[in-house]
């Protein structure tokens, strides 16, 4: 169990550092263009999918979301639930990386345009991956309440 937790923490830290590095490269206006993706700078001052929101309301919601994430992450460590720890670590650290951008650049630094459809970053992928893990756990995970009576 301890080795799994160490591995999760190293993996999430690696993704965080890689995302920060890619953002620094994107800020240097480096561009890579190939068949599947385009790596170039895009600053998103809004929410996900460029949805605009009042700044005061945005930061109020952000505080609530970070509190909820931290609470669930702590519960995951207390119950030694590896999938919960992985999911909430990915979401929390991905959100922290994007928050750093908002505080420093007044926008989230996106750099990966996949199939020329949407511009995202590794932190967004971390958040999405964590959400997918939570949904899979909710749908396929063990839950005594869902079992049929004997």
Backbone as a ProteinNet text record, in pm:
[ID]
protein_1_A
[PRIMARY]
XXXXXXXXXXXXXXXXXXXXXXXXXXXXXXXXXXXXXXXXXXXXXXXXXXXXXXXXXXXXXXXXXXXXXXXXXXXXXXXXXXXXXXXXXXXXXXXXXXXXXXXXXXXXXXXXXXXXXXXXXXXXXXXXXXXXXXXXXXXXXXXXXXXXXX
[TERTIARY]
82.1	0	86.5	188.3	275.6	346.9	389.9	457.3	364	235.5	137.9	119.8	113.8	96.1	217.5	335.2	457.4	457.8	421	415.3	313.5	195.5	93.6	147.6	209	261.2	371.5	458.5	564.9	505.8	408.5	344.1	273.5	196.7	124.1	223.3	327.4	430.2	500	528.5	589.8	500.7	370.7	277.2	270.2	272.7	270.1	392.8	510.3	634.2	635.9	591.6	585.9	490.2	375.2	279.9	340.6	407.8	469.3	579.1	654.7	759.8	699.2	596.1	529.4	471.8	419.9	365.1	476.3	591.3	705.3	750.1	753.2	791.7	689.4	561.2	456.2	468.1	502.6	517.3	634.2	727.9	838.9	797.1	669.5	612.1	672.3	701.8	747.6	624.6	632	520.1	566.5	486.7	508.7	377.4	385.1	263.2	281	188.7	192.1	49.4	33.2	-96.1	-201.3	-162.1	-259	-276.9	-175.4	-188.3	-100.7	-130.8	-54.4	-15.4	113	161.7	190.2	106	127.9	53.4	91.2	37.9	-105.1	-189.4	-324.4	-353.4	-389.6	-423.2	-575.2	-625	-768.9	-802	-859.9	-893.3	-1023.7	-1096.5	-1226.9	-1219.3	-1335.3	-1344.1	-1314.6	-1338	-1323.8	-1412	-1363.3	-1433.5	-1456.8	-1373.8	-1378.5	-1511.1	-1576.4	-1702	-1668.8	-1723.8	-1694.7	-1771.1	-1712.4	-1777	-1722.2	-1808.9	-1769.2	-1654.6	-1550.5	-1429.5	-1459.3	-1543.8	-1573.9	-1643.6	-1741.9	-1811.5	-1715.4	-1627	-1529.9	-1440.9	-1383.2	-1293.4	-1368.7	-1493.2	-1575.3	-1596.6	-1635.2	-1652.9	-1522.2	-1413.1	-1282.5	-1246.6	-1274.5	-1247.9	-1329.1	-1455.8	-1541.9	-1491.1	-1454.1	-1405.2	-1275.3	-1180.8	-1054.1	-1077	-1168.7	-1199.7	-1254.8	-1348.1	-1408.2	-1303	-1214.8	-1109.4	-1015.4	-971.8	-880.4	-946.8	-1073.8	-1147.1	-1154.1	-1185.8	-1193.8	-1057.2	-954	-818.8	-776.7	-805.4	-774.1	-851.5	-979.9	-1060.2	-1001.8	-952.2	-890.3	-768.3	-686.1	-567.4	-608.2	-709.8	-753.9	-807.6	-883.6	-943.4	-852.2	-737.4	-640.3	-703.8	-787.5	-855.5	-767.3	-693.7	-593	-654.9	-768.2	-828.4	-878.4	-930.3	-975	-855.3	-745.7	-624.9	-572.3	-566.2	-518.5	-608.4	-739.4	-833.5	-826.1	-836	-838.3	-701.4	-593.5	-459.8	-444.4	-488.4	-480.4	-562.1	-684.7	-770.5	-712.9	-672.6	-622.2	-495.3	-400.9	-273.6	-292.4	-377.6	-408.6	-471.7	-563.5	-628.1	-527.5	-435	-330.9	-245	-207.4	-125.6	-198.5	-327.2	-403.9	-425.7	-438.1	-452.2	-324.7	-208.4	-81.8	-83.3	-132.6	-140.3	-231.6	-347.8	-443.1	-383.6	-312.7	-253.4	-136.9	-57.4	60.6	31.8	-51.7	-72.1	-214	-300.8	-441.5	-517	-464.3	-527.4	-459.5	-530.6	-470.9	-393.5	-272.6	-188.1	-220	-281	-308.1	-210.7	-179.1	-76.5	-98.6	-190.2	-206.5	-341.2	-335.2	-455.4	-466.3	-554.2	-567.6	-670.7	-628.6	-713.1	-775.4	-710.8	-755.7	-900	-934	-1070	-1074.7	-990.4	-990.3	-846.4	-817	-683.9	-687	-597.7	-593.6	-448.5	-428.7	-294.5	-292.3	-176.8	-164	-243.5	-251.8	-331.1	-477.9	-529.3	-667	-684.8	-585.3	-591.6	-586.1	-509.2	-504.1	-641.2	-703.3	-835.7	-936.5	-934.6	-1027.4	-1004.5	-878.7	-847.1	-898.1	-880.7	-931.5	-1082.5	-1151.4	-1297.9	-1342.4	-1273.4	-1307.4	-1289.5	-1182.6	-1160.1	-1274.3	-1317.4	-1427.4	-1555.2	-1587.5	-1707.7	-1701	-1585.7	-1571.2	-1588.7	-1534.6	-1548.3	-1695.3	-1766.2	-1908.6	-1990.6	-1957	-2035.7	-1995.9	-1865	-1817.3	-1762.2	-1741.7	-1681	-1772.6	-1714.2	-1791.4	-1873	-1999.1	-2087.4	-2192.7	-2190.7	-2281.1	-2427.7	-2457.1	-2595.5	-2652.5	-2567.9	-2614.9	-2634	-2587.6	-2600.1	-2744.4	-2786.8	-2922	-2929.2	-3045.4	-3060.4	-3052.7	-3002.7	-2987.1	-3111.3
-119.5	0	126	126	242	269.2	161.7	176.7	234.7	194.2	248.6	399.1	439.9	582.6	663.7	609.7	677.4	689	581.8	582.7	684.8	690.7	789.1	930.6	957.4	1092	1130.5	1036.6	1063.1	1087.8	1006.8	1020.9	1156.1	1194	1321.3	1438.2	1429.8	1534.6	1545.1	1432	1430.6	1502.5	1470.8	1536.5	1686.6	1725.7	1867.8	1939.5	1882.8	1944.1	1948.9	1842	1838.4	1945.5	1961.4	2064.8	2203.9	2229.3	2361.3	2386.1	2282.3	2294	2324.2	2250.5	2275.1	2416.3	2465.5	2601.5	2704.6	2681.6	2772.7	2770.8	2652.4	2641.3	2712.7	2694.3	2760.6	2912.7	2961.9	3106.3	3164.3	3078.4	3122.6	3128.3	3102.7	3101.6	2993.2	2879.8	2764.4	2697.8	2659.4	2595.2	2465	2360.9	2231.9	2196.2	2163.2	2133.2	1999.9	1906.2	1780.8	1735.3	1613.8	1564.2	1558.4	1524.6	1501.1	1616.8	1699.4	1808.9	1926.3	2037.9	2159.8	2208.5	2229.3	2280.6	2428.7	2512.8	2657	2725.4	2847.1	2921.8	2967.3	2945.5	3000	3037.9	3163.2	3209.1	3211.9	3138.3	3129	3202.3	3323.1	3397.4	3349.8	3260.9	3216.1	3077.7	3019.3	2883.6	2781	2655.7	2548.2	2578.5	2541	2565.1	2714.1	2797.6	2944	3005.2	2944	2997.7	3115.2	3234.7	3350.5	3343.2	3399.6	3403.4	3523.3	3589.6	3701.7	3659.5	3743.2	3707.5	3677.3	3756.9	3734	3599.5	3572	3443.9	3329.4	3351.3	3248.7	3211.6	3310.2	3280.2	3223.4	3264.7	3206.2	3056.9	3023.2	2882.8	2805.2	2869.7	2805.1	2766	2852.7	2822	2701.3	2699.1	2586	2457.3	2463.1	2344.5	2293.3	2383.8	2340.6	2280.1	2335.9	2280.5	2139.2	2120.6	1989.6	1888.2	1931.3	1842.8	1800.8	1898.2	1868.6	1774.3	1798.9	1713.9	1569.8	1551.8	1417.2	1350.5	1428.6	1372.7	1323.9	1402.7	1362.4	1236	1230.3	1110.5	988.4	1007.7	898.2	844.2	934.8	890.9	821.9	874.2	813	671.6	652.9	521.8	432.5	486.1	414	363.9	448.5	418.1	468.9	378.3	413.9	485.2	435.7	500.6	640.3	658.9	792.2	886.9	837	918.6	959.5	864.5	894.8	997.9	973.9	1063.4	1205.4	1219.7	1353.5	1420.1	1341.7	1400.3	1460	1386.2	1437.3	1565.6	1564.3	1682.1	1799.8	1776.3	1883.4	1946	1864	1915.8	1980.8	1924.7	1988.3	2125.2	2133.5	2261.8	2361.8	2313.9	2402.3	2459.6	2376.5	2424.4	2533.5	2511.6	2613.3	2738	2720.3	2836.2	2920.6	2856	2929.9	3019.9	2965.6	3045.2	3164.8	3142.5	3252.7	3363	3323.7	3423.4	3496.7	3425	3485.2	3555	3494.5	3545.7	3597.7	3588.6	3629.8	3545.3	3429.7	3337	3200.9	3095.8	2962.9	2946.5	2896.2	2874.7	2737.7	2737.8	2614.2	2606.8	2485.8	2472.2	2356.5	2268.9	2149.8	2153.1	2176.4	2180.2	2044.7	1959.4	1823.4	1822.4	1773.7	1765	1900.5	2007.3	2143.1	2166.5	2104.9	2114.6	2197.8	2164.6	2231.8	2245.3	2356.1	2379.2	2348.2	2259.1	2215	2213.7	2171.2	2151.3	2021.4	1982.7	1857.7	1863.8	1980.9	1995.3	1964	2008.9	1977.3	1826.6	1761.2	1615.4	1544.7	1598.8	1543	1552.9	1669.8	1690.8	1595.4	1586.5	1496.9	1351.6	1310.9	1173.8	1143.6	1237.8	1218.9	1206.1	1288.2	1281.6	1147.3	1099.8	969.8	857.7	863.4	761.7	763.8	883.9	895.1	836.7	871.5	816.7	664.9	612.6	466.9	401.4	463.4	410	411.7	518.8	528.1	422.1	397.3	305	159.5	131.9	-6	-47.3	48.4	17.8	-61	-117.9	-194.8	-98.8	-131.7	-51.8	-145.4	-161.3	-254.1	-217.2	-91.7	-48.6	-97.5	-122.2	-165.2	-317.1	-389.4	-534.3	-576.1	-680.3	-733.5	-805.2	-798.7	-872.8	-1023.1	-1095.1	-1241.4	-1314.4
0	0	0	85.3	94.7	-37.7	-105.9	-235.4	-340.7	-337.1	-431.8	-410.7	-285.7	-255.3	-299.3	-278.4	-322.9	-475	-543.4	-689.4	-740.7	-678.6	-717.3	-700.9	-586.8	-561.3	-659.7	-691.7	-789.4	-927.5	-967.2	-1097.9	-1110.7	-1010.3	-1014.5	-1013.4	-934.8	-932.8	-1067.7	-1130.5	-1263.1	-1364.8	-1365.3	-1456.9	-1430.7	-1303.7	-1267.2	-1323.6	-1300.6	-1349.3	-1501.7	-1565.7	-1711.7	-1765.8	-1701.7	-1743.5	-1729.1	-1617.7	-1595.9	-1700.7	-1734	-1834.9	-1972.2	-2009.4	-2137.6	-2144.3	-2034.2	-2032.1	-2052.5	-1992.3	-2012.1	-2158.9	-2218.1	-2359.7	-2447.2	-2418	-2496.4	-2484.8	-2366.6	-2346.5	-2426.5	-2467.2	-2551.9	-2699	-2725	-2860.3	-2948.7	-2889.8	-2966.6	-3028.2	-3152.2	-3220.3	-3284	-3263.6	-3327.7	-3395.4	-3521	-3595.9	-3667.5	-3641.6	-3715.8	-3746.4	-3789.7	-3835.9	-3724.8	-3602	-3495.6	-3398.8	-3381.4	-3286	-3326.3	-3263.1	-3281.7	-3142.8	-3119.1	-2991.7	-3010.9	-2952.3	-2960.2	-2846	-2817.4	-2703.9	-2728.1	-2627.3	-2624.6	-2479.6	-2456.1	-2321.1	-2306.4	-2206.9	-2182.4	-2052.1	-2061	-1939.2	-1874.7	-1940	-1891.9	-1829.7	-1806	-1752	-1860.4	-1826.5	-1925.3	-2045.2	-2162.2	-2288.5	-2313.6	-2252.6	-2268	-2224	-2126.2	-2073.6	-1980.6	-2008	-1923.1	-1790.5	-1683.9	-1553.4	-1476.9	-1401.6	-1317.8	-1226.8	-1215	-1137.6	-991.3	-927.4	-785.6	-768.5	-852.4	-847.4	-878.7	-975.7	-1014.1	-895.4	-826.6	-715.1	-595.3	-575.8	-470.3	-498	-621.3	-659.1	-649.7	-685.1	-679.1	-535.7	-441.1	-300	-255.2	-291.8	-255	-318.9	-445.6	-516.8	-454.8	-424.8	-364.1	-225.9	-150.5	-18.6	-33.3	-127.8	-151.6	-197.9	-289.6	-338.3	-225.8	-145.4	-34.4	66.4	95.8	189.6	139.2	11.7	-45.4	-54.1	-81.3	-85.7	53.1	155.4	293.5	331.1	293.5	320.9	249.7	127.7	54.6	127.3	181	255.8	386	452.8	579.1	558.3	449.9	424	339.7	297.7	215.3	85.1	26.7	-99.3	-213	-275.9	-376.2	-496.2	-546.6	-663.8	-629.9	-509.9	-466.6	-452.8	-397.7	-383.4	-520.3	-613.4	-747.8	-815.5	-811.8	-879	-823.3	-691.7	-633.6	-635.3	-635.3	-651.3	-790.8	-892.8	-1029.6	-1045.3	-994.7	-1007.6	-929.7	-805.2	-718.9	-776.6	-816.5	-867.4	-1004.6	-1088.5	-1216.2	-1195.9	-1100.5	-1070.2	-1012.5	-930.7	-875.2	-988.3	-1084.1	-1195.2	-1273.5	-1301.1	-1372.3	-1287	-1155	-1066.1	-1067	-1067.7	-1079.2	-1202	-1314.5	-1437.6	-1419	-1361.1	-1340.7	-1254.2	-1150.6	-1061.2	-1126.9	-1205.3	-1266.7	-1398.9	-1482.9	-1619.3	-1644.7	-1542.8	-1556	-1657.8	-1691.9	-1785.4	-1771.4	-1809.8	-1810.8	-1941.5	-1929.7	-2047.1	-2104.9	-2221.3	-2294.8	-2411.4	-2452.7	-2555.8	-2651.3	-2625.4	-2706.7	-2778.4	-2908.9	-2991.9	-3060.9	-3007.1	-3058.9	-3171	-3285.5	-3404.3	-3439.3	-3397.3	-3428.3	-3383.1	-3270	-3218	-3090.4	-2994.6	-2865	-2816.8	-2751.8	-2697.9	-2548.1	-2505.2	-2366.2	-2318.8	-2193.9	-2140.9	-2060.3	-2013.4	-1938.2	-1807.9	-1745.3	-1622.7	-1650.4	-1764.9	-1803.4	-1819.8	-1878.2	-1894.7	-1759.5	-1665.5	-1530.8	-1464.7	-1475.6	-1417	-1481.3	-1612.4	-1683.4	-1643.8	-1634.6	-1594.1	-1454.5	-1362.2	-1226.5	-1222.8	-1301.4	-1307.9	-1365.7	-1467.6	-1527.5	-1425.1	-1346.9	-1242.9	-1141.2	-1101.3	-1004.5	-1062.4	-1188.2	-1250.9	-1262.3	-1302	-1312.4	-1175.9	-1073.6	-937.4	-894.6	-931.1	-895.7	-969.5	-1095	-1176.5	-1152	-1149.9	-1144.3	-1008.4	-918.4	-789.3	-698.7	-596.2	-499.2	-413.9	-399.2	-315.4	-257.8	-126.4	-61.8	-84.2	-100.9	-118.7	-250.5	-349.9	-480.6	-490	-390.4	-397.1	-369.4	-437.9	-417.2	-283.5	-218.1	-90	-114.4	-16.6	-28.8	13
[MASK]
++++++++++++++++++++++++++++++++++++++++++++++++++++++++++++++++++++++++++++++++++++++++++++++++++++++++++++++++++++++++++++++++++++++++++++++++++++++

